[in-house]
Amino acid sequence: MANYTKQVEEAADSVVSLIDKAQETAASVVSTVSEAVAEYVPDLGLGEVLLSPADAVESSYKIGNKFIDASRRFTLGILEAVSPVSDKVFGKKAAVKSAPKSVSA
């Protein structure tokens, strides 16, 4: 089973690498177009009342990661709760990474 996991991780790494390359290309194109268009956009000064785009992205990911972490804790808690059954199906307890004591964390 470890070989299967390794193959899946290698495939995921390859896909992520392709996505990174495509995104780098897209960002380069957007940068070129943005530089050309910027001279036609008036200076609105909205930075005084709105988050900067980068701050909005950072804040969104920070919040999103809280939901992902909560979901991970819940899922690991459920796996621990069904372990009496899954142990009989899969054999000795599979190592669950940092299974929580409580799902309400």
MARMARDREN-782025 format. One record per atom (N, C-alpha, C): residue in one letter; x, y, z. Coordinates in pm, whole numbers, padded with zeros to 5 digits, always signed. Example, Ala and Ser with C-alpha at 12.3 -4.5 7.8 and 13.67 -1.06 7.14 Angstrom:
! MARMARDREN-782025
A+01319-00569+00780/A+01230-00450+00780/A+01320-00330+00780/S+01285-00225+00708/S+01367-00106+00714/S+01290+00003+00787/
//
This chain:
! MARMARDREN-782025
M+00082-00119+00000/M+00000+00000+00000/M+00086+00125+00000/A+00206+00117+00059/A+00295+00232+00062/A+00336+00271-00080/N+00352+00171-00168/N+00388+00199-00307/N+00276+00276-00376/Y+00151+00239-00349/Y+00037+00311-00407/Y+00036+00456-00360/T+00057+00477-00232/T+00061+00613-00177/T+00173+00694-00242/K+00288+00632-00260/K+00401+00699-00324/K+00365+00738-00467/Q+00300+00649-00541/Q+00261+00678-00679/Q+00162+00793-00685/V+00067+00794-00593/V-00033+00902-00590/V+00036+01035-00558/E+00127+01034-00462/E+00198+01157-00427/E+00284+01207-00543/E+00350+01116-00614/E+00432+01156-00729/E+00345+01214-00841/A+00229+01152-00864/A+00137+01204-00965/A+00086+01342-00924/A+00053+01358-00798/A+00006+01488-00749/A+00115+01593-00764/D+00239+01557-00733/D+00350+01651-00749/D+00366+01693-00894/S+00350+01600-00987/S+00360+01632-01130/S+00250+01727-01173/V+00129+01701-01127/V+00017+01787-01162/V+00036+01926-01103/V+00079+01933-00979/V+00102+02063-00915/V+00211+02139-00990/S+00314+02070-01033/S+00421+02135-01110/S+00368+02193-01240/L+00283+02118-01309/L+00221+02169-01433/L+00132+02290-01405/I+00057+02284-01297/I-00029+02397-01260/I+00055+02519-01229/D+00165+02499-01155/D+00255+02612-01124/D+00307+02678-01251/K+00350+02598-01347/K+00402+02653-01473/K+00294+02730-01548/A+00173+02674-01554/A+00063+02743-01622/A+00028+02873-01552/Q+00029+02871-01420/Q-00003+02992-01345/Q+00105+03099-01359/E+00230+03057-01366/E+00338+03153-01390/E+00321+03221-01525/T+00286+03142-01626/T+00262+03197-01759/T+00144+03294-01757/A+00036+03253-01692/A-00082+03339-01685/A-00050+03469-01611/A+00025+03461-01502/A+00060+03581-01426/A+00147+03674-01510/S+00235+03618-01591/S+00319+03699-01678/S+00235+03775-01781/V+00137+03706-01840/V+00048+03771-01937/V-00033+03881-01870/V-00089+03851-01753/V-00168+03950-01681/V-00082+04072-01646/S+00041+04048-01606/S+00131+04158-01573/S+00155+04248-01694/T+00178+04187-01808/T+00201+04264-01930/T+00080+04349-01966/V-00038+04289-01961/V-00161+04362-01993/V-00186+04471-01890/S-00165+04440-01763/S-00188+04537-01656/S-00100+04660-01673/E+00026+04638-01708/E+00116+04751-01729/E+00068+04840-01844/A+00013+04778-01948/A-00036+04855-02061/A-00164+04932-02027/V-00248+04874-01945/V-00377+04934-01913/V-00365+05037-01800/A-00267+05022-01713/A-00254+05105-01593/A-00253+05255-01624/E-00196+05293-01735/E-00188+05436-01767/E-00324+05499-01795/Y-00425+05415-01821/Y-00560+05465-01850/Y-00653+05463-01729/V-00607+05407-01618/V-00690+05394-01498/V-00661+05512-01405/P-00767+05582-01361/P-00745+05695-01271/P-00704+05648-01132/D-00635+05732-01060/D-00595+05703-00923/D-00714+05732-00832/L-00777+05626-00779/L-00898+05641-00698/L-00871+05649-00549/G-00757+05603-00503/G-00723+05611-00361/G-00811+05528-00270/L-00862+05416-00319/L-00952+05333-00236/L-00878+05253-00129/G-00745+05256-00133/G-00668+05185-00033/G-00690+05235+00108/E-00743+05355+00120/E-00769+05411+00252/E-00895+05351+00316/V-00984+05295+00233/V-01110+05242+00287/V-01128+05092+00263/L-01046+05033+00178/L-01058+04890+00147/L-00927+04818+00176/L-00937+04689+00199/L-00816+04608+00210/L-00746+04606+00075/S-00615+04596+00078/S-00543+04578-00048/S-00578+04440-00101/P-00567+04417-00230/P-00595+04284-00284/P-00511+04175-00216/A-00383+04201-00191/A-00298+04100-00127/A-00345+04072+00016/D-00384+04176+00090/D-00435+04157+00226/D-00566+04079+00226/A-00651+04104+00128/A-00778+04032+00117/A-00752+03883+00091/V-00656+03853+00004/V-00623+03713-00025/V-00566+03646+00099/E-00472+03710+00167/E-00413+03652+00288/E-00519+03626+00394/S-00608+03722+00413/S-00714+03706+00512/S-00808+03592+00474/S-00843+03583+00347/S-00933+03477+00301/S-00872+03339+00321/Y-00744+03324+00287/Y-00679+03195+00305/Y-00664+03160+00452/K-00636+03259+00534/K-00624+03234+00678/K-00757+03181+00733/I-00866+03244+00694/I-00999+03200+00738/I-01032+03063+00679/G-01005+03045+00550/G-01032+02917+00485/G-00956+02803+00551/N-00830+02828+00588/N-00751+02724+00654/N-00809+02685+00789/K-00875+02778+00857/K-00941+02744+00983/K-01051+02642+00959/F-01127+02659+00850/F-01232+02563+00817/F-01172+02428+00778/I-01063+02430+00703/I-00997+02305+00664/I-00945+02232+00787/D-00882+02306+00879/D-00831+02244+01002/D-00944+02185+01085/A-01055+02257+01096/A-01170+02206+01172/A-01225+02081+01106/S-01230+02080+00976/S-01279+01962+00904/S-01186+01843+00923/R-01056+01868+00923/R-00958+01761+00945/R-00977+01702+01084/R-00989+01789+01186/R-01008+01740+01323/R-01135+01656+01333/F-01243+01704+01271/F-01369+01630+01274/F-01354+01494+01207/T-01293+01493+01089/T-01277+01368+01014/T-01191+01268+01091/L-01082+01315+01150/L-00998+01226+01230/L-01074+01176+01352/G-01158+01261+01410/G-01240+01218+01523/G-01339+01110+01483/I-01399+01125+01366/I-01492+01022+01315/I-01417+00892+01290/L-01298+00902+01230/L-01219+00782+01205/L-01185+00710+01336/E-01154+00788+01438/E-01127+00728+01569/E-01254+00663+01625/A-01368+00727+01605/A-01494+00674+01656/A-01533+00542+01590/V-01498+00526+01463/V-01534+00402+01393/V-01421+00299+01396/S-01316+00328+01471/S-01201+00237+01474/S-01234+00096+01523/P-01331+00076+01614/P-01363-00062+01650/P-01407-00145+01528/V-01475-00083+01435/V-01518-00153+01314/V-01405-00158+01212/S-01341-00043+01189/S-01237-00039+01086/S-01117-00125+01123/D-01090-00139+01252/D-00980-00227+01294/D-01007-00371+01252/K-01133-00412+01257/K-01168-00548+01216/K-01160-00563+01064/V-01190-00456+00991/V-01186-00461+00845/V-01043-00453+00794/F-00965-00361+00849/F-00830-00335+00797/F-00720-00399+00880/G-00755-00461+00993/G-00653-00517+01079/G-00617-00419+01188/K-00498-00439+01242/K-00453-00351+01350/K-00469-00206+01312/K-00495-00123+01411/K-00518+00020+01390/K-00415+00080+01295/A-00465+00143+01191/A-00377+00219+01103/A-00341+00347+01176/A-00219+00392+01158/A-00175+00514+01224/A-00256+00632+01174/V-00327+00696+01266/V-00401+00817+01233/V-00321+00932+01288/K-00283+01022+01201/K-00198+01136+01242/K-00273+01225+01339/S-00222+01237+01457/S-00273+01326+01561/S-00425+01326+01572/A-00481+01209+01597/A-00624+01201+01618/A-00661+01283+01741/P-00763+01366+01730/P-00799+01454+01842/P-00869+01380+01954/K-00858+01433+02073/K-00931+01378+02187/K-01078+01415+02178/S-01105+01530+02116/S-01241+01579+02103/S-01260+01644+01968/V-01377+01628+01908/V-01404+01690+01779/V-01455+01832+01794/S-01477+01878+01913/S-01532+02012+01932/S-01422+02117+01943/A-01298+02081+01918/A-01186+02176+01932/A-01194+02291+01838/
//
